[in-house]
Amino acid sequence: MDKTFFDDTPRGRQLQAFDRLLDVMDDLREKCPWDRKQTLESLRHLTIEETYELSDAILKQDMPEIKKEIGDLMLHMVFYAKIASEQKAFDIADVLNSLCEKLIFRHPHIYGDVTADTEEEVKRNWEQLKLKEGNKSVLGGVPSSLPALVKAMRIQEKARGAGFDWDDKSQVWEKVQEELGEFEEEFNVQDTTTINKQRATAEFGDLLFSLINFARFVDINPEEALERTNLKFISRFQYLETEAAKEGKRLQDMSLEEMDFYWNKAKNK
């Protein structure tokens, strides 16, 4: 195919690169045994894995890795569209045009005569327009397979978009304290065998939900905050393991006080 119609502007180079990806995808689907075998279902778990790898790279602020993972995800999107086109369902042009039409429809403050001067107004308009598109519930767009922490955050964001939210953070913090008290009550007994596990689990869920709500209210991403803590713990624990091994010690043979010594060194480091 003649590619001379691509100019040397940034947009022209971008179009040329995307066209090249489509050509490569066509070749792989035709000539590679592994690529020929793939289906929408077989790619699904790989796409989820690639999404988490991109998330890791973003948290580490590793731009070369971010570029790589964006490429991997881009390949998956083109792959899905290629399979769909073989099934006569749709192709990549249908996907992109449909996306553009949705974005234009959901941004009437850009492409129409609606006014939205704040982020909250934009979100509220967005949810109202989604209901007009046929969604029966504001929460209908939250994927059921999302991890629970991320799902809680999305549920709260969507409820806020519909105007269902607290007025200020002090009210949210009071709710956190209330839920903490209710959770504590479930364990405020001398005989731990009388603890109602089901009730305690429900109260703990309420407490987590209220903490996530407060985090959202003060503009903290709870999933990102927890993942950063996970990474911090891993780094410190691995330092503990390494330093103990240098002195010929095994964690299994060390007391908690001995391990705390290395843990504190890791914190100071």
Order of alpha helices (4+ residues) and beta strands (2+ residues): alpha-alpha-alpha-alpha-alpha-alpha-alpha-alpha-alpha-alpha-alpha-alpha
